[in-house]
Amino acid sequence: MCNNKQQCCLKQQHIKLEAILHMADLRTLRTQKMIIRAFTDLLHHEPFSKITVNELAVAALINRSTFYKHFVDKFALLDYIFEKVLLDEQIDTKNIYHQPFRMLAQIKSSNLKPLIQAQTHDEQFVKAFSDFFFTKTISQHQEISTLNQSFFIGRVTAITRWIQVTHQQYNIFTDYEELDHIFNEG
């Protein structure tokens, strides 16, 4: 109950402002969902390296500038999708430092499976995935020295590079037990 007319007016303005902010939040969420849906649809049919922000904006039915209000670039959007899957599917990343390829397999078994299968041969996608993975490892193991973090990144990179360059029959998403053994034993 308002004591005077001015208080009532302020309270009504506050309620209107809250309603506007709530609608803005809903619009933001709807726009983000549209962007994510369009992006994942594109990723199922086109290599990540070929997808442009313009193409994504057209597919999401938004302006290019609207995309940039939500994400810095397509790499940030991809990171957002990876992080969301880790949270939504409760993928345990605590043992990432000792079993990096097992975590990769868990991620591949997640909702990302069709997307990863479609993008397995796109080097830019694989690199973005690896960069996300390394950032996640470092952020969870800050007690490990920068040198040892770099060694971790180097070992994972060396194994994946060895597979690519020498055309090994290993798949980083399915042969995780063997690759974690190679990672830990050298």
Secondary structure in CASP SS format (residue, H / E / C, confidence):
PFRMAT SS
TARGET T0000
AUTHOR 0000-0000-0000
METHOD secondary structure of the structure
MODEL  1
M C 1.00
C C 1.00
N C 1.00
N C 1.00
K H 1.00
Q H 1.00
Q H 1.00
C H 1.00
C H 1.00
L H 1.00
K H 1.00
Q H 1.00
Q H 1.00
H H 1.00
I H 1.00
K H 1.00
L H 1.00
E H 1.00
A H 1.00
I H 1.00
L H 1.00
H H 1.00
M H 1.00
A H 1.00
D H 1.00
L H 1.00
R H 1.00
T H 1.00
L H 1.00
R H 1.00
T H 1.00
Q H 1.00
K H 1.00
M H 1.00
I H 1.00
I H 1.00
R H 1.00
A H 1.00
F H 1.00
T H 1.00
D H 1.00
L H 1.00
L H 1.00
H H 1.00
H H 1.00
E C 1.00
P C 1.00
F H 1.00
S H 1.00
K H 1.00
I C 1.00
T C 1.00
V H 1.00
N H 1.00
E H 1.00
L H 1.00
A H 1.00
V H 1.00
A H 1.00
A H 1.00
L C 1.00
I C 1.00
N C 1.00
R H 1.00
S H 1.00
T H 1.00
F H 1.00
Y H 1.00
K H 1.00
H H 1.00
F C 1.00
V C 1.00
D C 1.00
K H 1.00
F H 1.00
A H 1.00
L H 1.00
L H 1.00
D H 1.00
Y H 1.00
I H 1.00
F H 1.00
E H 1.00
K H 1.00
V H 1.00
L H 1.00
L H 1.00
D H 1.00
E C 1.00
Q C 1.00
I C 1.00
D C 1.00
T C 1.00
K C 1.00
N C 1.00
I C 1.00
Y C 1.00
H C 1.00
Q C 1.00
P H 1.00
F H 1.00
R H 1.00
M H 1.00
L H 1.00
A H 1.00
Q H 1.00
I H 1.00
K H 1.00
S C 1.00
S C 1.00
N C 1.00
L C 1.00
K H 1.00
P H 1.00
L H 1.00
I H 1.00
Q H 1.00
A H 1.00
Q H 1.00
T C 1.00
H C 1.00
D C 1.00
E H 1.00
Q H 1.00
F H 1.00
V H 1.00
K H 1.00
A H 1.00
F H 1.00
S H 1.00
D H 1.00
F H 1.00
F H 1.00
F H 1.00
T H 1.00
K H 1.00
T H 1.00
I H 1.00
S H 1.00
Q H 1.00
H C 1.00
Q C 1.00
E C 1.00
I C 1.00
S C 1.00
T H 1.00
L H 1.00
N H 1.00
Q H 1.00
S H 1.00
F H 1.00
F H 1.00
I H 1.00
G H 1.00
R H 1.00
V H 1.00
T H 1.00
A H 1.00
I H 1.00
T H 1.00
R H 1.00
W H 1.00
I H 1.00
Q H 1.00
V H 1.00
T C 1.00
H C 1.00
Q C 1.00
Q C 1.00
Y C 1.00
N C 1.00
I C 1.00
F C 1.00
T C 1.00
D C 1.00
Y H 1.00
E H 1.00
E H 1.00
L H 1.00
D H 1.00
H H 1.00
I H 1.00
F H 1.00
N H 1.00
E H 1.00
G C 1.00
END
